[in-house]
Amino acid sequence: MTALKAAGHDVVWVRTRAPGMKDTEVLAWAGREHRVLVTFDKDFGELAFRTRLPPACGVVLLRLPMTSPGGAGLRVAELIAKRGDWPGHFSVIEPGRVRMRRLENIK
């Protein structure tokens, strides 16, 4: 999270801001604030397609091996900075590739 903030991203960490919040509430919050949700939780994949998110929102699922928190943060910040089309998509970042699928049920 520190690396994302240092790179100029507006970051809110649910774990510290609203611990214990349900996944559906996290997505609703992202929708209200027009945020792209970055997560390691695979449950957000199904939810992202069932929930009507505003076009400015998206979900990025990280499927990367974690070496250290600092190293992971730097790597995620680097990958996020490489693209600007995260909103409106469900994306999966894996070693060596990024898969993106348009969120079809966006109004």
MOPAC internal coordinates of N, CA, C and O (Angstrom, degrees):
PM7 1SCF
backbone

  N    0.0000 0     0.00 0     0.00 0    0    0    0
  C    1.4356 1     0.00 0     0.00 0    1    0    0
  C    1.5261 1   110.34 1     0.00 0    2    1    0
  O    1.2310 1   120.14 1   141.85 1    3    2    1
  N    1.2911 1   117.34 1   -38.15 1    3    2    1
  C    1.4565 1   121.57 1   179.47 1    5    3    2
  C    1.5221 1   110.86 1   -61.16 1    6    5    3
  O    1.2310 1   120.31 1   138.93 1    7    6    5
  N    1.3236 1   117.01 1   -41.07 1    7    6    5
  C    1.4667 1   120.88 1   179.88 1    9    7    6
  C    1.5206 1   111.13 1   -65.52 1   10    9    7
  O    1.2310 1   119.96 1   141.02 1   11   10    9
  N    1.3177 1   117.68 1   -38.98 1   11   10    9
  C    1.4623 1   120.61 1   178.14 1   13   11   10
  C    1.5315 1   110.63 1   -65.34 1   14   13   11
  O    1.2310 1   120.68 1   136.84 1   15   14   13
  N    1.3259 1   116.31 1   -43.16 1   15   14   13
  C    1.4678 1   120.05 1   177.60 1   17   15   14
  C    1.5242 1   110.59 1   -63.57 1   18   17   15
  O    1.2310 1   120.45 1   137.62 1   19   18   17
  N    1.3175 1   116.75 1   -42.38 1   19   18   17
  C    1.4653 1   120.90 1   179.97 1   21   19   18
  C    1.5243 1   111.17 1   -63.00 1   22   21   19
  O    1.2310 1   120.60 1   151.42 1   23   22   21
  N    1.3238 1   116.45 1   -28.58 1   23   22   21
  C    1.4617 1   121.10 1   179.00 1   25   23   22
  C    1.5337 1   111.53 1   -83.04 1   26   25   23
  O    1.2310 1   120.35 1  -177.78 1   27   26   25
  N    1.3274 1   116.94 1     2.22 1   27   26   25
  C    1.4574 1   120.94 1   176.01 1   29   27   26
  C    1.5132 1   115.94 1    94.36 1   30   29   27
  O    1.2310 1   119.90 1  -171.36 1   31   30   29
  N    1.3278 1   117.80 1     8.64 1   31   30   29
  C    1.4599 1   120.94 1   179.41 1   33   31   30
  C    1.5248 1   110.35 1   -82.63 1   34   33   31
  O    1.2310 1   120.88 1   -35.90 1   35   34   33
  N    1.3209 1   115.92 1   144.10 1   35   34   33
  C    1.4608 1   122.64 1   175.46 1   37   35   34
  C    1.5311 1   106.28 1   -84.38 1   38   37   35
  O    1.2310 1   120.54 1   -76.89 1   39   38   37
  N    1.3220 1   116.58 1   103.11 1   39   38   37
  C    1.4600 1   121.84 1  -171.66 1   41   39   38
  C    1.5273 1   110.45 1  -115.01 1   42   41   39
  O    1.2310 1   121.63 1   -45.50 1   43   42   41
  N    1.3326 1   114.48 1   134.50 1   43   42   41
  C    1.4575 1   121.60 1   172.27 1   45   43   42
  C    1.5178 1   106.22 1  -125.01 1   46   45   43
  O    1.2310 1   120.56 1   -51.68 1   47   46   45
  N    1.3239 1   116.53 1   128.32 1   47   46   45
  C    1.4588 1   120.00 1   179.72 1   49   47   46
  C    1.5213 1   108.67 1  -101.69 1   50   49   47
  O    1.2310 1   120.69 1   -63.72 1   51   50   49
  N    1.3165 1   116.29 1   116.28 1   51   50   49
  C    1.4565 1   121.86 1  -177.18 1   53   51   50
  C    1.5270 1   110.92 1   -59.65 1   54   53   51
  O    1.2310 1   120.28 1   142.66 1   55   54   53
  N    1.3040 1   117.07 1   -37.34 1   55   54   53
  C    1.4655 1   121.10 1  -177.37 1   57   55   54
  C    1.5344 1   112.30 1   -56.91 1   58   57   55
  O    1.2310 1   119.89 1   145.84 1   59   58   57
  N    1.3323 1   117.82 1   -34.16 1   59   58   57
  C    1.4644 1   119.83 1   179.94 1   61   59   58
  C    1.5253 1   112.32 1   -99.03 1   62   61   59
  O    1.2310 1   119.74 1   148.07 1   63   62   61
  N    1.3224 1   118.10 1   -31.93 1   63   62   61
  C    1.4668 1   121.32 1  -177.31 1   65   63   62
  C    1.5167 1   112.15 1   -79.70 1   66   65   63
  O    1.2310 1   119.86 1   140.86 1   67   66   65
  N    1.3329 1   117.87 1   -39.14 1   67   66   65
  C    1.4667 1   121.74 1  -175.91 1   69   67   66
  C    1.5177 1   109.96 1  -147.98 1   70   69   67
  O    1.2310 1   119.99 1  -114.64 1   71   70   69
  N    1.3366 1   117.63 1    65.36 1   71   70   69
  C    1.4723 1   119.47 1  -177.79 1   73   71   70
  C    1.5293 1   111.51 1   -59.52 1   74   73   71
  O    1.2310 1   121.30 1   -40.05 1   75   74   73
  N    1.3126 1   115.13 1   139.95 1   75   74   73
  C    1.4567 1   120.78 1   177.87 1   77   75   74
  C    1.5220 1   114.56 1    85.13 1   78   77   75
  O    1.2310 1   119.96 1  -177.59 1   79   78   77
  N    1.3298 1   117.68 1     2.41 1   79   78   77
  C    1.4587 1   121.11 1  -179.85 1   81   79   78
  C    1.5297 1   109.32 1   -65.13 1   82   81   79
  O    1.2310 1   120.57 1   -42.32 1   83   82   81
  N    1.3168 1   116.51 1   137.68 1   83   82   81
  C    1.4672 1   121.73 1   178.59 1   85   83   82
  C    1.5248 1   109.81 1   -68.91 1   86   85   83
  O    1.2310 1   121.04 1   -28.23 1   87   86   85
  N    1.3293 1   115.61 1   151.77 1   87   86   85
  C    1.4586 1   121.28 1  -178.67 1   89   87   86
  C    1.5280 1   112.01 1   -56.41 1   90   89   87
  O    1.2310 1   120.13 1   138.58 1   91   90   89
  N    1.3268 1   117.37 1   -41.42 1   91   90   89
  C    1.4609 1   120.46 1   179.96 1   93   91   90
  C    1.5309 1   110.87 1   -63.15 1   94   93   91
  O    1.2310 1   120.75 1   143.80 1   95   94   93
  N    1.3236 1   116.16 1   -36.20 1   95   94   93
  C    1.4655 1   120.51 1   178.29 1   97   95   94
  C    1.5298 1   111.07 1   -70.29 1   98   97   95
  O    1.2310 1   120.64 1   144.02 1   99   98   97
  N    1.3339 1   116.37 1   -35.98 1   99   98   97
  C    1.4657 1   120.54 1   177.47 1  101   99   98
  C    1.5208 1   109.59 1   -61.99 1  102  101   99
  O    1.2310 1   119.94 1   134.72 1  103  102  101
  N    1.3378 1   117.73 1   -45.28 1  103  102  101
  C    1.4631 1   121.00 1   178.98 1  105  103  102
  C    1.5285 1   111.43 1   -65.28 1  106  105  103
  O    1.2310 1   120.47 1   141.30 1  107  106  105
  N    1.3324 1   116.70 1   -38.70 1  107  106  105
  C    1.4674 1   119.81 1   177.70 1  109  107  106
  C    1.5274 1   110.17 1   -62.98 1  110  109  107
  O    1.2310 1   120.43 1   139.05 1  111  110  109
  N    1.3138 1   116.79 1   -40.95 1  111  110  109
  C    1.4658 1   122.49 1   177.87 1  113  111  110
  C    1.5350 1   109.96 1   -62.40 1  114  113  111
  O    1.2310 1   120.84 1   133.58 1  115  114  113
  N    1.3191 1   116.00 1   -46.42 1  115  114  113
  C    1.4682 1   120.34 1   178.08 1  117  115  114
  C    1.5320 1   110.08 1   -58.63 1  118  117  115
  O    1.2310 1   120.86 1   139.96 1  119  118  117
  N    1.3123 1   115.95 1   -40.04 1  119  118  117
  C    1.4608 1   120.05 1   179.22 1  121  119  118
  C    1.5160 1   112.42 1   -65.02 1  122  121  119
  O    1.2310 1   120.44 1   135.45 1  123  122  121
  N    1.3217 1   116.76 1   -44.55 1  123  122  121
  C    1.4702 1   120.63 1   180.00 1  125  123  122
  C    1.5232 1   111.95 1   -62.73 1  126  125  123
  O    1.2310 1   120.94 1   143.36 1  127  126  125
  N    1.3400 1   115.81 1   -36.64 1  127  126  125
  C    1.4657 1   120.36 1  -176.27 1  129  127  126
  C    1.5321 1   112.87 1   -99.01 1  130  129  127
  O    1.2310 1   120.46 1  -173.67 1  131  130  129
  N    1.3339 1   116.73 1     6.33 1  131  130  129
  C    1.4725 1   122.23 1   179.97 1  133  131  130
  C    1.5198 1   111.88 1    51.51 1  134  133  131
  O    1.2310 1   121.25 1  -124.20 1  135  134  133
  N    1.3127 1   115.21 1    55.80 1  135  134  133
  C    1.4571 1   121.88 1  -178.58 1  137  135  134
  C    1.5172 1   111.72 1  -109.55 1  138  137  135
  O    1.2310 1   121.32 1   -21.98 1  139  138  137
  N    1.3083 1   115.08 1   158.02 1  139  138  137
  C    1.4671 1   122.35 1   169.61 1  141  139  138
  C    1.5203 1   105.54 1   -98.94 1  142  141  139
  O    1.2310 1   121.04 1   -56.51 1  143  142  141
  N    1.3102 1   115.61 1   123.49 1  143  142  141
  C    1.4585 1   122.15 1  -178.77 1  145  143  142
  C    1.5290 1   109.14 1   -86.10 1  146  145  143
  O    1.2310 1   120.20 1   -54.87 1  147  146  145
  N    1.3141 1   117.23 1   125.13 1  147  146  145
  C    1.4609 1   122.88 1   176.26 1  149  147  146
  C    1.5241 1   106.36 1  -110.10 1  150  149  147
  O    1.2310 1   120.56 1   -55.99 1  151  150  149
  N    1.3299 1   116.53 1   124.01 1  151  150  149
  C    1.4552 1   120.30 1  -171.30 1  153  151  150
  C    1.5276 1   112.40 1  -147.85 1  154  153  151
  O    1.2310 1   121.30 1   -19.23 1  155  154  153
  N    1.3198 1   115.12 1   160.77 1  155  154  153
  C    1.4672 1   122.70 1   170.32 1  157  155  154
  C    1.5336 1   110.04 1  -103.44 1  158  157  155
  O    1.2310 1   119.97 1   176.63 1  159  158  157
  N    1.3253 1   117.66 1    -3.37 1  159  158  157
  C    1.4582 1   124.13 1  -173.52 1  161  159  158
  C    1.5267 1   110.89 1   -87.57 1  162  161  159
  O    1.2310 1   120.23 1   -67.27 1  163  162  161
  N    1.3386 1   117.17 1   112.73 1  163  162  161
  C    1.4601 1   122.26 1  -178.21 1  165  163  162
  C    1.5264 1   113.04 1   -65.24 1  166  165  163
  O    1.2310 1   119.63 1   160.05 1  167  166  165
  N    1.3292 1   118.31 1   -19.95 1  167  166  165
  C    1.4628 1   121.21 1  -179.83 1  169  167  166
  C    1.5254 1   112.34 1   -60.67 1  170  169  167
  O    1.2310 1   119.98 1   154.42 1  171  170  169
  N    1.3145 1   117.64 1   -25.58 1  171  170  169
  C    1.4638 1   120.15 1  -178.12 1  173  171  170
  C    1.5232 1   112.59 1   -70.70 1  174  173  171
  O    1.2310 1   119.62 1   163.68 1  175  174  173
  N    1.3132 1   118.34 1   -16.32 1  175  174  173
  C    1.4595 1   120.68 1   177.49 1  177  175  174
  C    1.5153 1   111.36 1   -61.52 1  178  177  175
  O    1.2310 1   120.48 1   122.88 1  179  178  177
  N    1.3068 1   116.68 1   -57.12 1  179  178  177
  C    1.4653 1   121.16 1   179.36 1  181  179  178
  C    1.5236 1   110.83 1   -61.57 1  182  181  179
  O    1.2310 1   120.58 1   135.27 1  183  182  181
  N    1.3189 1   116.49 1   -44.73 1  183  182  181
  C    1.4673 1   120.42 1  -179.32 1  185  183  182
  C    1.5309 1   111.90 1   -60.72 1  186  185  183
  O    1.2310 1   120.40 1   141.46 1  187  186  185
  N    1.3067 1   116.83 1   -38.54 1  187  186  185
  C    1.4600 1   120.67 1  -178.12 1  189  187  186
  C    1.5244 1   111.21 1   -61.12 1  190  189  187
  O    1.2310 1   120.21 1   145.28 1  191  190  189
  N    1.3163 1   117.21 1   -34.72 1  191  190  189
  C    1.4607 1   120.33 1  -178.53 1  193  191  190
  C    1.5269 1   112.24 1   -84.33 1  194  193  191
  O    1.2310 1   119.85 1   158.52 1  195  194  193
  N    1.3208 1   117.89 1   -21.48 1  195  194  193
  C    1.4610 1   121.25 1   177.73 1  197  195  194
  C    1.5206 1   112.20 1   -87.33 1  198  197  195
  O    1.2310 1   120.11 1   155.17 1  199  198  197
  N    1.3206 1   117.40 1   -24.83 1  199  198  197
  C    1.4532 1   122.51 1  -175.15 1  201  199  198
  C    1.5163 1   109.99 1   -93.56 1  202  201  199
  O    1.2310 1   120.41 1   -42.16 1  203  202  201
  N    1.2922 1   116.82 1   137.84 1  203  202  201
  C    1.4680 1   120.83 1   177.28 1  205  203  202
  C    1.5291 1   108.14 1   -84.91 1  206  205  203
  O    1.2310 1   121.09 1   -84.88 1  207  206  205
  N    1.3154 1   115.52 1    95.12 1  207  206  205
  C    1.4594 1   121.22 1   178.36 1  209  207  206
  C    1.5212 1   109.80 1   -89.40 1  210  209  207
  O    1.2310 1   120.04 1   -35.33 1  211  210  209
  N    1.3185 1   117.53 1   144.67 1  211  210  209
  C    1.4639 1   119.32 1   173.91 1  213  211  210
  C    1.5321 1   109.72 1   -61.41 1  214  213  211
  O    1.2310 1   119.68 1   -26.09 1  215  214  213
  N    1.3348 1   118.22 1   153.91 1  215  214  213
  C    1.4665 1   121.03 1  -178.32 1  217  215  214
  C    1.5309 1   114.15 1   -57.37 1  218  217  215
  O    1.2310 1   119.88 1   156.59 1  219  218  217
  N    1.3283 1   117.84 1   -23.41 1  219  218  217
  C    1.4700 1   120.77 1  -179.77 1  221  219  218
  C    1.5213 1   112.29 1   -77.38 1  222  221  219
  O    1.2310 1   120.09 1   175.12 1  223  222  221
  N    1.3245 1   117.43 1    -4.88 1  223  222  221
  C    1.4678 1   121.36 1  -177.70 1  225  223  222
  C    1.5266 1   110.86 1  -102.41 1  226  225  223
  O    1.2310 1   121.53 1   -17.76 1  227  226  225
  N    1.3112 1   114.68 1   162.24 1  227  226  225
  C    1.4541 1   121.33 1   176.01 1  229  227  226
  C    1.5115 1   109.12 1  -164.83 1  230  229  227
  O    1.2310 1   121.01 1    -6.26 1  231  230  229
  N    1.3123 1   115.67 1   173.74 1  231  230  229
  C    1.4612 1   121.96 1   177.71 1  233  231  230
  C    1.5195 1   107.81 1  -130.64 1  234  233  231
  O    1.2310 1   120.85 1   -49.06 1  235  234  233
  N    1.3322 1   115.97 1   130.94 1  235  234  233
  C    1.4591 1   122.23 1   175.86 1  237  235  234
  C    1.5217 1   107.14 1  -117.64 1  238  237  235
  O    1.2310 1   120.78 1   -66.22 1  239  238  237
  N    1.3246 1   116.11 1   113.78 1  239  238  237
  C    1.4638 1   122.26 1   178.30 1  241  239  238
  C    1.5153 1   108.38 1   -94.91 1  242  241  239
  O    1.2310 1   120.87 1   -56.73 1  243  242  241
  N    1.3068 1   115.93 1   123.27 1  243  242  241
  C    1.4651 1   121.77 1   179.85 1  245  243  242
  C    1.5221 1   109.51 1   -93.73 1  246  245  243
  O    1.2310 1   120.59 1   -59.15 1  247  246  245
  N    1.3058 1   116.47 1   120.85 1  247  246  245
  C    1.4638 1   123.26 1   177.36 1  249  247  246
  C    1.5197 1   107.19 1  -121.15 1  250  249  247
  O    1.2310 1   121.31 1  -122.12 1  251  250  249
  N    1.3310 1   115.09 1    57.88 1  251  250  249
  C    1.4572 1   121.95 1  -176.21 1  253  251  250
  C    1.5213 1   109.90 1  -116.40 1  254  253  251
  O    1.2310 1   120.09 1   -35.43 1  255  254  253
  N    1.3324 1   117.43 1   144.57 1  255  254  253
  C    1.4599 1   118.98 1   173.79 1  257  255  254
  C    1.5282 1   108.97 1   -67.67 1  258  257  255
  O    1.2310 1   120.84 1   -42.68 1  259  258  257
  N    1.3061 1   115.99 1   137.32 1  259  258  257
  C    1.4528 1   121.29 1  -179.11 1  261  259  258
  C    1.5232 1   109.84 1   -99.17 1  262  261  259
  O    1.2310 1   120.81 1   -61.35 1  263  262  261
  N    1.2967 1   116.05 1   118.65 1  263  262  261
  C    1.4562 1   120.78 1   178.14 1  265  263  262
  C    1.5234 1   109.98 1   -90.73 1  266  265  263
  O    1.2310 1   120.72 1   124.63 1  267  266  265
  N    1.3185 1   116.22 1   -55.37 1  267  266  265
  C    1.4630 1   121.84 1   176.48 1  269  267  266
  C    1.5174 1   107.59 1  -147.35 1  270  269  267
  O    1.2310 1   119.62 1   -26.99 1  271  270  269
  N    1.3261 1   118.32 1   153.01 1  271  270  269
  C    1.4636 1   119.37 1  -179.74 1  273  271  270
  C    1.5345 1   112.67 1   -55.97 1  274  273  271
  O    1.2310 1   119.54 1   136.67 1  275  274  273
  N    1.2951 1   118.48 1   -43.33 1  275  274  273
  C    1.4597 1   121.53 1  -179.82 1  277  275  274
  C    1.5150 1   112.31 1   -65.36 1  278  277  275
  O    1.2310 1   120.79 1   134.39 1  279  278  277
  N    1.3267 1   116.09 1   -45.61 1  279  278  277
  C    1.4622 1   120.85 1   179.11 1  281  279  278
  C    1.5126 1   111.61 1   -64.60 1  282  281  279
  O    1.2310 1   120.38 1   140.17 1  283  282  281
  N    1.3192 1   116.87 1   -39.83 1  283  282  281
  C    1.4598 1   121.14 1   178.62 1  285  283  282
  C    1.5203 1   110.33 1   -64.31 1  286  285  283
  O    1.2310 1   120.14 1   136.55 1  287  286  285
  N    1.3081 1   117.34 1   -43.45 1  287  286  285
  C    1.4613 1   121.18 1   179.94 1  289  287  286
  C    1.5141 1   112.22 1   -61.26 1  290  289  287
  O    1.2310 1   120.60 1   136.88 1  291  290  289
  N    1.3181 1   116.46 1   -43.12 1  291  290  289
  C    1.4633 1   120.36 1   178.39 1  293  291  290
  C    1.5217 1   111.12 1   -63.48 1  294  293  291
  O    1.2310 1   120.55 1   137.53 1  295  294  293
  N    1.3164 1   116.55 1   -42.47 1  295  294  293
  C    1.4686 1   121.17 1  -179.71 1  297  295  294
  C    1.5279 1   110.77 1   -64.77 1  298  297  295
  O    1.2310 1   120.31 1   135.46 1  299  298  297
  N    1.3351 1   117.02 1   -44.54 1  299  298  297
  C    1.4633 1   120.95 1   179.52 1  301  299  298
  C    1.5262 1   109.98 1   -63.67 1  302  301  299
  O    1.2310 1   120.04 1   135.98 1  303  302  301
  N    1.3289 1   117.53 1   -44.02 1  303  302  301
  C    1.4670 1   120.88 1   178.70 1  305  303  302
  C    1.5257 1   110.82 1   -59.56 1  306  305  303
  O    1.2310 1   120.49 1   139.03 1  307  306  305
  N    1.3076 1   116.68 1   -40.97 1  307  306  305
  C    1.4668 1   121.88 1   179.02 1  309  307  306
  C    1.5295 1   110.91 1   -63.55 1  310  309  307
  O    1.2310 1   120.59 1   134.60 1  311  310  309
  N    1.3205 1   116.49 1   -45.40 1  311  310  309
  C    1.4639 1   120.58 1  -178.92 1  313  311  310
  C    1.5285 1   111.82 1   -67.48 1  314  313  311
  O    1.2310 1   120.32 1   139.13 1  315  314  313
  N    1.3186 1   116.99 1   -40.87 1  315  314  313
  C    1.4679 1   121.29 1   179.72 1  317  315  314
  C    1.5285 1   109.90 1   -63.77 1  318  317  315
  O    1.2310 1   120.34 1   139.77 1  319  318  317
  N    1.3265 1   116.95 1   -40.23 1  319  318  317
  C    1.4631 1   121.54 1  -177.50 1  321  319  318
  C    1.5316 1   112.96 1   -68.07 1  322  321  319
  O    1.2310 1   119.77 1   157.63 1  323  322  321
  N    1.3161 1   118.04 1   -22.37 1  323  322  321
  C    1.4665 1   121.57 1  -177.33 1  325  323  322
  C    1.5267 1   113.57 1   -70.61 1  326  325  323
  O    1.2310 1   120.31 1   161.01 1  327  326  325
  N    1.3391 1   117.02 1   -18.99 1  327  326  325
  C    1.4650 1   120.29 1  -176.19 1  329  327  326
  C    1.5214 1   109.61 1  -132.06 1  330  329  327
  O    1.2310 1   121.13 1   -23.61 1  331  330  329
  N    1.3047 1   115.44 1   156.39 1  331  330  329
  C    1.4551 1   120.15 1   175.81 1  333  331  330
  C    1.5114 1   112.45 1  -122.85 1  334  333  331
  O    1.2310 1   120.64 1  -172.29 1  335  334  333
  N    1.3353 1   116.39 1     7.71 1  335  334  333
  C    1.4649 1   119.65 1  -175.29 1  337  335  334
  C    1.5295 1   113.69 1  -105.71 1  338  337  335
  O    1.2310 1   120.02 1  -150.99 1  339  338  337
  N    1.3123 1   117.58 1    29.01 1  339  338  337
  C    1.4651 1   121.07 1   177.89 1  341  339  338
  C    1.5305 1   112.48 1   -64.93 1  342  341  339
  O    1.2310 1   119.25 1   138.25 1  343  342  341
  N    1.3467 1   119.03 1   -41.75 1  343  342  341
  C    1.4688 1   118.37 1   179.50 1  345  343  342
  C    1.5266 1   111.61 1   -59.51 1  346  345  343
  O    1.2310 1   121.50 1   -36.32 1  347  346  345
  N    1.3313 1   114.74 1   143.68 1  347  346  345
  C    1.4575 1   120.19 1   178.96 1  349  347  346
  C    1.5085 1   114.66 1    82.74 1  350  349  347
  O    1.2310 1   120.11 1  -176.54 1  351  350  349
  N    1.3318 1   117.40 1     3.46 1  351  350  349
  C    1.4678 1   121.50 1  -177.10 1  353  351  350
  C    1.5281 1   112.07 1  -131.01 1  354  353  351
  O    1.2310 1   121.93 1   -26.63 1  355  354  353
  N    1.3224 1   113.91 1   153.37 1  355  354  353
  C    1.4543 1   121.01 1   163.19 1  357  355  354
  C    1.5162 1   104.14 1  -101.53 1  358  357  355
  O    1.2310 1   120.91 1   -61.36 1  359  358  357
  N    1.3185 1   115.86 1   118.64 1  359  358  357
  C    1.4639 1   120.99 1  -174.84 1  361  359  358
  C    1.5129 1   110.33 1  -119.97 1  362  361  359
  O    1.2310 1   121.16 1   -32.81 1  363  362  361
  N    1.3121 1   115.38 1   147.19 1  363  362  361
  C    1.4637 1   121.82 1   176.22 1  365  363  362
  C    1.5217 1   107.35 1  -124.41 1  366  365  363
  O    1.2310 1   121.39 1   -58.70 1  367  366  365
  N    1.3192 1   114.95 1   121.30 1  367  366  365
  C    1.4673 1   120.06 1   176.16 1  369  367  366
  C    1.5165 1   107.54 1  -101.03 1  370  369  367
  O    1.2310 1   121.21 1   -61.98 1  371  370  369
  N    1.3381 1   115.29 1   118.02 1  371  370  369
  C    1.4644 1   122.79 1   179.70 1  373  371  370
  C    1.5215 1   108.02 1  -122.28 1  374  373  371
  O    1.2310 1   120.19 1   -14.60 1  375  374  373
  N    1.3141 1   117.25 1   165.40 1  375  374  373
  C    1.4638 1   118.02 1   176.03 1  377  375  374
  C    1.5291 1   110.43 1   -56.04 1  378  377  375
  O    1.2310 1   120.42 1   -58.28 1  379  378  377
  N    1.3161 1   116.81 1   121.72 1  379  378  377
  C    1.4508 1   121.41 1   175.58 1  381  379  378
  C    1.5120 1   117.02 1    83.88 1  382  381  379
  O    1.2310 1   119.09 1   176.23 1  383  382  381
  N    1.3331 1   119.34 1    -3.77 1  383  382  381
  C    1.4602 1   118.78 1   179.72 1  385  383  382
  C    1.5269 1   112.42 1  -161.33 1  386  385  383
  O    1.2310 1   122.18 1   -20.26 1  387  386  385
  N    1.3217 1   113.43 1   159.74 1  387  386  385
  C    1.4588 1   122.16 1   174.20 1  389  387  386
  C    1.5165 1   107.17 1  -126.43 1  390  389  387
  O    1.2310 1   120.61 1   -52.80 1  391  390  389
  N    1.3231 1   116.44 1   127.20 1  391  390  389
  C    1.4651 1   121.37 1   176.07 1  393  391  390
  C    1.5268 1   107.44 1  -108.98 1  394  393  391
  O    1.2310 1   120.73 1   -44.01 1  395  394  393
  N    1.3202 1   116.21 1   135.99 1  395  394  393
  C    1.4620 1   120.64 1  -179.90 1  397  395  394
  C    1.5170 1   109.62 1  -131.21 1  398  397  395
  O    1.2310 1   121.59 1   -42.46 1  399  398  397
  N    1.3245 1   114.57 1   137.54 1  399  398  397
  C    1.4665 1   120.65 1   176.72 1  401  399  398
  C    1.5200 1   107.78 1  -132.99 1  402  401  399
  O    1.2310 1   121.02 1   -50.74 1  403  402  401
  N    1.3015 1   115.66 1   129.26 1  403  402  401
  C    1.4663 1   120.24 1   179.90 1  405  403  402
  C    1.5253 1   109.57 1   -62.49 1  406  405  403
  O    1.2310 1   121.04 1   -43.37 1  407  406  405
  N    1.3207 1   115.62 1   136.63 1  407  406  405
  C    1.4603 1   119.85 1   174.65 1  409  407  406
  C    1.5169 1   106.68 1   -75.44 1  410  409  407
  O    1.2310 1   120.79 1   -76.10 1  411  410  409
  N    1.3143 1   116.09 1   103.90 1  411  410  409
  C    1.4492 1   123.20 1  -169.46 1  413  411  410
  C    1.5211 1   114.08 1   -67.89 1  414  413  411
  O    1.2310 1   120.40 1   153.77 1  415  414  413
  N    1.3090 1   116.84 1   -26.23 1  415  414  413
  C    1.4586 1   118.10 1  -174.25 1  417  415  414
  C    1.5176 1   112.78 1   -96.50 1  418  417  415
  O    1.2310 1   120.35 1  -156.09 1  419  418  417
  N    1.3265 1   116.94 1    23.91 1  419  418  417
  C    1.4537 1   119.57 1   175.79 1  421  419  418
  C    1.5174 1   107.91 1   -74.84 1  422  421  419
  O    1.2310 1   120.78 1   -44.34 1  423  422  421
  N    1.3108 1   116.11 1   135.66 1  423  422  421
  C    1.4728 1   121.22 1  -179.34 1  425  423  422
  C    1.5068 1   109.73 1   -65.09 1  426  425  423
  O    1.2310 1   120.10 1   180.00 1  427  426  425

